[in-house]
Amino acid sequence: MELGIRGKKALVTGSGRGIGQAIALALAQEGAKVAVVARTKNDIDRLMQQMAGGKTGHCGVSLDLTVEGAPKKLVQVLKTRDFPSFDIVVHNLGSALDIRDPFCSLDQWRQVMRINFEIAVELNLLLIPAMQKKRWGRVVHISSIAAMENQGPVTYCAAKAALTAYTRSMGGVVAPDGVVMSAVLPGAVFTEKGYWDIASRTNPNHVRKFLTERQRIGRFGEPQEIAHFVTFLCSDLASFNTGAIVPVDGGQGRGYFGQ
């Protein structure tokens, strides 16, 4: 199937490992020129080698996007590396930051909101106008089923809910300009050094109970399974997916949602 993104320029945030890494690789395999950003330089260097040895027009930047002004700095750096604008942006950066107390400080609330919501909005303000001028663009937010159900810390659920609502409403704003904005809501995905990787080694009974009682497919998702769906949403074939909110969760969710 020809996705129509060969030669398109794509940005994937939070792409050092896990789902973000898988998305970057999937886009590169489809012929897109991919810029990747993550905090850890070793992760970026490894990913660049995986993307055809870093010799096919891809670009990697090691940067902590949570720092004030970092999104603008990223865009400026990428302009000097043959990425003056983007056709595709995938916002994968996100985390619960291990903040689980519902009565945490306002500063902690702001930290969770920044990494899960604010950075995506800030980058969109910088990058979407060029897409509108070209009359073609794809913006995909990696949200979570926690946006629609009580599936995690209060702060994380609220931040992902904000991101999902933003996607649905802002998607309609940019649609007339040929920009398709959507959100993917993953469920439990097994990633190296991630929550379920650690839990499998430290609390296997909890993992067995979760897979038996809450995961209808009976297993965790794999990063590639999310990446393939995201890649479709980045393609020419997703032209009617305006503001789409799509759970990809192996049946973990219990609500009736998805647009």
N, C-alpha and C positions, 0 to 999 in steps of 0.2 A: 504494500500500500504506500503510495507516494503522499507524504505529509505536506509537501510544499514549503519546507523551511530550510532547504539546503542554501547555504550562504547567508542566512539570516544571522543577526548578531543578538546573542542572548546573555543575560546576566542571571546568575544563580547565587543568592546569598546563603550563608550558613552551609556551605558546600564542602567543608573539610572531610566529612564522613557521613555515614548513614544515608538518610533519604536525600539530602542535598547532593551528596556525592553521586548517588545513583541517577538523579535527575540530570546532573551535568554530563555524565557519561552517555545517557540516553540521547540527549540533545546533540552531543558531539557525533554520536553514531549516525544520526540523521543528517549530518552535514552542516549543522549550525556552527558558527564561530562563537565559542563560549568563554565568557569572563566569569571567573569564580572568586569568591571572597570568603575568608574565614579568619579567625583569630590566630590559629596555629600555623606557622610557616611550614613545618614539616608535613602537615596534612595537605596543604596547598601544593607543595613540591611533588608529593606522591601522586596527587590527582593529575597534575600537569603531565607527569610521565605516563599515566594511564590513558590520557587523552592524546594518543598518537605521539607520545614523547615530547609534547609541547612544541611541535614543529609545524603545526597546521593552522596557525592564526589564532590559537587560544591564548588566554591571558589569566594569570593568577595574582591575586593581591592578598597579602596578610594584613588584616586591619580589624580592630574591634569597633564594630558599628554602633555599639551602645554609647561610646564617648560622644559628648556634645560636638556637633559639627562634622563628625566622621562620615555620614552619608554624602555630604557635599564634597568632602575631601576625596572620597572614593570616585565620584563622578569626574572630578578634575584629573585625578591620576589616570583614569581609564581613557580620557580624551587624548592623553599623550601616548597612549599605547594602541592607537588605531581603533578605538571604540568611541567615536564622537557621539554616537547615539545608539539606541537599542530598538530592536523589533520585538524582542521577547524579554520579559522580566519575571523571574520566579522568586517569590519571597518565601524562602524556607526557614529563615532565621526565627527561632522561637525556643522558649524554655520555661519551665515552671520555676527555675532557679532554686529549687528545693525550699521554696517559701510556702509552708503549709498551714501556718497559723492564720485563721480567718480574721483575727484581731491584730494582725501585724501592723507595723508602722506605715504611715502614709508614704514615707520614702521607699519602703519595700514595695508598696502598691505601684509606685511610679516606675520602679525598676522592671517589674513584670510587664506593665503596660508599654514601656519603651521597647523592650526586646520583642514583644509579640505583636505590637500594633503601631506604635509611633514611627519606628524606623521605616516600615513599609510605606506609610503615608508620606513621610519625608522624601523618600526616594521617588515615589510616584509623582510628587509635585515637580521634581527635577526632570524626570524622564518621559512622562506621558505626553507633554506638549509636542515633542518631536514626532511621536507616533501619530498624533492627531494631524500634524502637517503632512505626513506621508500617507495618511488615510489607511494605515494598517498597523496593528499592534496586538500583542497578547500579554496580559498580566495575570499571573496565577498566584494566589495566596495559599500557602499551606497552613490551614487552620487545624481543627481537631473536632472530633465528635463531642469533646468537652464544651464546645461552643453551644451545643443544643441540649445537652443533658448534664446531670450532675456526675461528671466523670473525672474528678480530680480536685485539686485545691481551688478554693473560691477565687483567689486572685487570677489563676490561670484560666478558669472557666470564663470569668468576666472579660479578660483580655481577648480570648479567642472569640467570644461572642461579639465583641466590638469589631474585630477584624472581619467576621462573617457578615455582620450587618452593613459594614462599610462596603464590602464587596458587592452585596446585592443592590445597594442604593447607588453607589458610585458607578457600578457597571452600566446602569441605565443612562447616566450622565455622558459617558464617553462613547457609548454605542453608536450614535449617529456619525461619529468621526472614524469609524472602522476599527475601533479598539475594543477587543473582547476581554472583559475582566471576569474572572471566575475564582472559585475557591474549592479546594479539595480538603475533605475532612477525614484524615486517617484515623483508624482505631489503633489497637496495640500492634506495633511493628517492632520486630527484634532487630536491634542495631548493635554493632560491636561497641562495647563499653557503655551502652545505654542502660536504661532502667531495668529492662527485662533480662538483659545479659547478666547484670549484677545479681538480680533477684534469683535467676536460675541457679546461681552458685551459692548464694547465701540463704535463700529461703525457698527451696524447691517445692515444699508443700503448698506454699502460697501460689506458686506458678501453676501447679497441677490443679488446684482448686479454681483458679481463674479460668484456665482453658476449658475445664469441665463445665463450669456453671455459667460463665459469662461470654465465652467465645464460641459462637454457633458453629463455626467452621472447624473448631477444635485445635487450632494452631495459631501461631503469630503470623502476621503479615511479613513480607520481605520488602526491603527498600525498593527493589526492582519493580514490584507490583504497583507501588505508588508512582514510581518514575514513569512507567509506561502510560499510565492514565494521564499524568501531567503533560507528558510529551504530546499526547493527542490534543489536549486543551491548548497547547501552544501552536497547533498546526492550522493550515488553511481549512481543514475539515471541520474545525470548531467554530465556524463563523456565526452559528445561530445560538451559541452558548452564552448569550449576554447575561451577566450576573448570576451564572449557574452556581449552585451550592451543592456539591456532590460528595456524599459519604462514601469512602472506600475503606470498609472496616471489618470485613469478614463476618458480618452479622453481629458485631459486638453491640451496636446501638440498639435501643429499644423504642425509640420514638419514630413517628411518621414525619419525616422531613426530607429535604432535598428538592431542589428546584430544577 
